[in-house]
Amino acid sequence: MPKISAFISDLQSYSSGDNVFNPWSDTDELDIGSDVPNIRSAQLEQYLRLRSNTAKRIFVAEGLGYQGGRFTGIAMTSERILLGHQQEISPSNVLQTFIPRRTSNPSSSLLAKTQKQNGFTEPTATIVWKELKHCGIDSFQTILWNIFPFHPFNKTKGPLSNRPPNSEELLTGVAYVKKLIDLYPFATIISIGRYSNNTLNQYNIENIPVPHPANGGVNDFKTAMRNLFL
């Protein structure tokens, strides 16, 4: 679909600063090769295309995480999920028959042993995907996204860190959320976490809030999801 391709091109054109990583155009020493932006772009494009006629809801969390979308190109989705190394979560629920590829460099000294063997895993991604399954939510009627779709990291801690998006980044992110909504105009927006909820409210984007599962919020997230869907 031309509109999805244009959306991907839009993401690729974002010029990231020295504490933001754009997975669809940037590369660094953590990546397996120079072609990884194309791999991540293809994975996101397939993810969005598979849901082009079926999406009923868009979950919007905060910033893209280094253990998840930074390496897969898909929000709240880790390499281990895509590669079939995450128990209870099938890669076919994400990309159907499309064959995904890892983009993290297994030779990097910055990766732990299990990361080198199986790729990255992200706690938030695992919790969200398992809860979707528990609530009986069709993954092909669901799009996962971030209010700031790029990876914000702490310069002092390095690229394998996360930080909350700042106000300027949230403003940038809203523009992409609006473009995503234009692609799926009948989808209900569900915000995950206060950064997402507050920003969407500020720009009069109707949304249903649920707590973020990070930082001890797992049970609150699960309770909110089950109240909504069960």
N, C-alpha and C positions, 0 to 999 in steps of 0.2 A: 504494500500500500504506500503510495507516494507521501501521504501525510506522516506516516511513521518514519519513513526514511528521512524526511525533512526534520522531524523532531530529533532524530539521532544526530543529524548534521549540526543542528542547533547546539546540542550538548557538546559535540566535538569542538565547536568554535569557541567555547568558553575558555578564556585565558586565566589560568589559575595562578595564584600568587605563590610566595615562598613558604606558605604554611597550608596550602590546599593542593590536593592531587586530583586531576581529572582523569579517571580511568579510561575514558574513551579517546584521549589524545596524548596523555603523558606516559612516559616510561622512566624507570630508574633502575638502580642496581638490584632491586628486589624482584624485578621481572625476568621472565625466562628468555625473552628476546625482544627485538625491536618491533615485531609485528603484533604485540599483545593488545594495543589499542583496537586493532581491527578484530581480534578475537572477541574481546569484551563487547565491542559494538555489535558484532554479529549475534552474540548471545542475547543481548538486550533486545535487539530488533526481533529476533525469533520469539522471545518471551512476550513482547507486546503484540506481535502479529497473531499469535495463538489465541489471544484474548480479544481480538479486534471486534468480534461480533457477539461475545459472551460476557464481557466484564460487567458485573453488577455492583462492585464495590472497589474502592481504592483506599488502601491503608497507607497513611502518610506518617512516617516516623520523623526522626530529627535529622542528623547528618549521616552520610554514608560511612560505614565502619571499615576499619582496615582489615578486619577478619572476615568481612563479608563482601559487599559490593565493590570494594576497592580492587579485588582480584577477579571477581566474576562479572562485573558490570551490571549486576542485578541486585536491587536493594534487598536487604535482609535475607540474603541467600549466599551461603558459603561455598567454597570449593568442595568441601567434603559432601555437601548435599548434592551438588552437580555431578560429582564423580562416584556417587553411590557408596560413600564411606560413612554416612550418617544413619545410624539405626532408626528405623521406622519412617524414614523420609525417602521416597523414591525419586530419582532424577527425572523419571518420566512425568511426574506431577509438575515439573517446572518447564521442561522443554520438549516433552513428548518424545519423538523419535530423533530429534536433533542431537548430534553427538557433541557434548561440551568438551572444553579443554581447560586445563589448569593454566594459569599465567604466572603464578609465583615460582620463583627460582629455587628448586630443591637443593642447589649447590650453595645457596647463600648462607654465610656464617651467622646471619641474623635470625635464621629460622631454627626453631627447636626441632628435635628429632622427629616427633610425630608430624610436625608441619612439613618437614622435608619428605616424609613418606606419603602422607595422605592429603597434603594441602591444608589450608586454614579452615578452622571451624569457628563459628561466632555464636556465643550464648544466645543473643537476642534472636538471631536467625533460627536457631534450633527451637527455641521456645515458641516463636510465632508460627513456624510451620507445623509443629506438633499440635498447637492449639487449634489451628485451622482444621486439622484432621479430626481432633477430638470433637469439635463443634459441627462436623459434617459439612464444612464449607468447601465447595468445589474450587480447586485451585485455578481452574481455567475460567472461573467467573470472578477471579480476584487478582488485583494488581497491587504489588508492594512497591512503595516509593518512599522518598525522603523529602522533607521540606527544603533542605539544601542537598541537592542530588550528588554533590561532589564530596570528596573525603577531606574534612578539616582535621589537621593534626597539630600537635604541640611541637613547635620548633625545638624546644629544649629537650624533649623526650624522643624526638625523631619520628620518622615516617610510620613506625609501628606503634602509633598512639592515636587516640581520639580526643577531640575537644568539642564543646558545644559550638554551633555556628553563631557568629556575631550578628548584630542587627543588620549590617550591610549585606551579609551573606543570606540572611533570611529574606531580605527584600529581593535579592537575586533569585532565590529559590521559588518565591511566590510566582514569578513570571513563568517558570518552568511548570509549576503545578497547574497554572491556568491553561497552559498549552496542552498538558496531559488531559485535563478535564475536557478540553475541546475535542480530543480524540475519542473520549468515552463520556459523552455528555449525559448519559442516563445513569451513570454510576454514583452510588452513595459514597461520600467521603467520610472516612473514619480516621481521626487523628490519634496518633500514639505518642503520648507525652506532652508536657506543657509547652515546650517550644513550638511544636507543630500546632497544637490547639490555639495558643495565644496568637500566633502569626496568622493562621487562617481566619480567626475571628476578627483580627485587626483589618483584614482586607475583605471582610464580609463574604467569606467563602463558607457556606453552610457545612458543618461537620459534626460528627458524633464523637466525643472524646472518650478514650480509654487510657488508663495509666500505662506508662512505659515499663516494660518488664525488667529493665536494668536497675542496678543499685538497690536490690531488695524488693523490687516491685512485682515480682513474678506472681504471687498469689492475688494481688490486686488486679493485675492484668487478666489473669485467668477468670477471676470472678466477674469482671466487667464483660469479657467476651461471652461467657456462658449466660449472663443475664440478657445479652443482646441476641444470641443465636440459639439458645437451647430452651 
